[in-house]
């Protein structure tokens, strides 16, 4: 392959925008969680369990999780784009990160629905 | 005045080194450039670029006490001694404070930095309303000194792919120009994870610009237009 400087993949806007929207989602959930925690009458296991038994809480947490994973993917890919020069290595790292994020997602769902 | 200056002559020196100087300033030596010219009169091997000596040509951009700036508009009185002077970071050094700006200008040329207008040329100038002209303030003043792009880590890591703050400010300058008809092509050209989206808005460019311009704001406006075009 010839060694040409190639640039112009024509994407990036959606990820950039999504990173901002997911940040807002995470902020709202974090505030919601803090509010829920301080409004617990007593901070013990039973109240904690009762909180996470609420469907609203679980679905909100799931939404937060999706936002977090997308946000993390865009951010980590940005770091690789900045610092990793070799495109083969970069692609490998992308795959590793995607697989790791999917596993974290599955693991979190398992925890959320296992309480 | 005490100066510590980056010296490197690839024909003679194996590697760059810092050299200390003590120079006697005259009362008329008000700006750092005056001090450097004074120094060159005692050591003519010392090399740097300068031309207009009043902040218009952008030739004498350098790293002064860790911050990029123009020597000709930097007051000697404001500098903490010893004044450490290095070439602009991230560009290949040709000799002493002289850097190879090819990469910087390549990025500048990549944004089509001129008005594109296919309509027949009118008898007189293409006129703008005062309001339309107002849009260009804060954009057209750029002198391409490269202080901003060479203070930008994204440009350090990807100078071949990221347009950099100077180039993007110029790109927006022509997007904002009502006489230009190539807005869509310009946005197409920039919509890219490397060319535009390496900017993470850390605003180093705004911090160093000797003309007080705001490339981050211009980049934000390009992103706003991309969003407007998409949603």
Interface residues (C-beta under 8 A of the other chain):
Chain A: X5 X7 X8 X9 X10 X11 X12 X13 X14 X15 X16 X17 X78 X81 X82 X83
Chain B: X153 X154 X157 X158 X160 X161 X188 X189 X191 X192 X193 X194 X195 X196 X197 X198 X200 X223 X226 X227 X230
